[in-house]
């Protein structure tokens, strides 16, 4: 069973990242500062008896616009359906409660599973960002709220 609780900056440092999440983490000069920065926006953490499954949220950039983020552990593989449902439900809740009109995210160009996952959540691919992080290419995705949809 996964318990959902508010995100705290220590979660960012404690989570046992999956390989592709580690690639991102290794490119930040001060990961602790990133963890603290992510707490500036609405965020949550899913915890199972084995440890942190994932943390995610939306970091506000400016009025109506936010950057969605998720950091996951290998425990996601033990709770795939719960993970997907929680992320979907919490994303919608965070968008509504915080009046976001646009939520964007980035996905590694080579991580097809994550691309399919964000596309299933109705994010649209906007373009390729070359050498975005650690010399790797990423896609920019966005979820735009239009007339009550999004």
Secondary structure, 3 states (H helix, E strand, C coil): CCEEEECCHHHHHHCCECHHHHHHHHCCCCHHHHHHHHCCCEEEEEEECCEEEEEEEEEEEECCEEEEEEEEEHHHHHCHHHHHHHHHHHHHHHHHHHCCCEEEEEEECCCHHHHHHHHHCCCEEEEEEEEEECCEEEEEEEEECECCEC
